[in-house]
Amino acid sequence: LMESANEAMSMAIKVCIRTGARYFSEFAHLTRKHIKHHGDRMEWVRVFQPHESKNRKLRVFRITDTEIIRITRRQMEKHPEGPIFRSFNGEPWQANNFRRRFRELVKRVEKKMQKEGKKIDFDPDLCMYSTRHTYAKRMLQGYWTGKPVPIEILAQLMGNSVQVCRDHYLKWTESMNEALWAMA
């Protein structure tokens, strides 16, 4: 998808997958005032208003990925005022536009693959929010670090309760396999 997307959409997908940010309420609304630099690390800190968040809590993203830090810094330079991540035309992302552009991208990739005689099976419910699920799965499996993250840590990283993470993401962790085999 990222290879077939325009620069803005490709960046949105990459940043959301790597940070676990909710694509609209968190990623699309990030401004300079939400960003704290710590040398080779970065925090995105956001207190959500009641209409912006399900849980109305402080949300802290801890960013260590050098590419995401570089992208964020570049976007801050390009857009010193307002949201730093923008659509292809340079305007702040709009929720409906974001969703529509993502669906169009998925259809375009499916057609391209079909034309090339290749089969691609996207989940029928694939949407921009799926980037968040990809983040969860990769964190639980240790995709980036080689160290699987416990579900309790994932909950904190994602701004969810532990129960929400258990209900939605525990099925993707392999850290439970040894305990299950031991109990069999």
Helices and strands as residue ranges (DSSP letters): H 7-19, I 23-27, G 32-34, E 35-38, E 41-47, E 58-63, H 66-78, H 95-115, H 130-141, H 151-158, H 162-169, G 170-172, H 177-183
